[in-house]
């Protein structure tokens, strides 16, 4: 940097305050004392000649200028992390750090055993796994490899479709033993506890495409965390969406309305400039193969509990829904 330009650590303090909302929380995140963060913010404001935060009783409030500056600070942080990964090993080596991003459920439920097998074959690899439902920008080098449930549209990326994962409605055997198992879409509402999202309309839109109109009030358990929704299904809170391969573990779930199916494509993506970097290419190719096998895995179907007499056995047959843009 040129003399007089703010150093990178000042932008790091700014980014930490933006993410945490207070000096004390930013200091904990950075592992430094609170006065250090305060001094860094004041120094950054002085060198830039601007006001980035206003002081309030509940913490620091970012100004409009701070909000406009945030993407640039995030880009600096991403570039710094990418630089560290780039120098972690020679380009032709099977060692070093590779940063992988994916959704919450894929990161918690799908990738760990695949990455364990990769580390057996290449024990000098180090994996940074970012499990988030936010789309990381590979062009900005937020990550080296991404697993996505929608086809990427940005230019400059290498992409491979590993397959399509089937999703359906599932519940525990205990839940269906205590309730009349639905035999049609019409039997779901209002006779069953549905599990869905709090803010996202992905499940609502998917069921609407299949022929069932629902509103958020029809869902007894709502969360925007895909992990929480999956845990709710496994805990017996009601009927929710689950990937077929995941419906077998840790305790097999029961498929509800088997004719109703959604499909998500599984894409593995990396920046085209990383094709010559062996450690990244190893991770990319391994995930393409493993996710392809995962996508073709058929869950061991458990026959639904026989429906009791009542409104849950309403007439009508569900039709397969169109591909749902859910992240599960």
Number of C-alpha atoms within 10 A of each C-alpha: 7 6 6 8 10 17 15 14 13 19 21 20 24 27 23 20 26 21 13 16 16 19 23 18 17 24 20 14 14 15 9 12 13 17 12 13 26 19 13 20 23 18 15 22 17 12 13 13 9 13 16 22 21 10 10 8 6 8 16 17 17 18 14 11 12 18 13 12 15 17 12 13 20 17 15 17 19 17 15 15 15 20 12 12 18 16 11 16 17 13 17 10 14 21 19 21 21 23 20 24 26 26 22 20 22 21 18 14 12 18 18 13 12 16 19 12 13 17 15 10 11 15 13 14 22 18 14 13 19 18 16 15 18 11 13 18 16 20 16 15 20 23 24 26 27 27 27 22 23 16 15 15 8 10 9 12 17 17 21 17 18 21 20 19 22 20 22 21 24 27 28 22 20 13 21 23 14 10 17 21 25 26 23 20 23 20 19 24 17 13 17 21 19 23 26 28 20 13 10 14 16 15 18 20 20 21 22 15 16 18 16 16 15 16 10 17 9 19 22 14 21 19 16 14 18 21 17 17 25 22 12 20 24 24 13 18 19 23 29 24 25 23 21 24 18 20 28 16 11 8 11 18 27 24 27 26 21 17 15 20 21 24 21 23 18 22 22 27 24 25 21 14 11 17 16 11 16 18 24 26 18 17 25 24 13 17 24 21 14 18 24 18 12 21 20 15 14 14 17 14 14 14 12 21 19 12 15 16 10 12 16 22 19 15 13 11 14 19 17 19 19 17 16 22 17 20 17 21
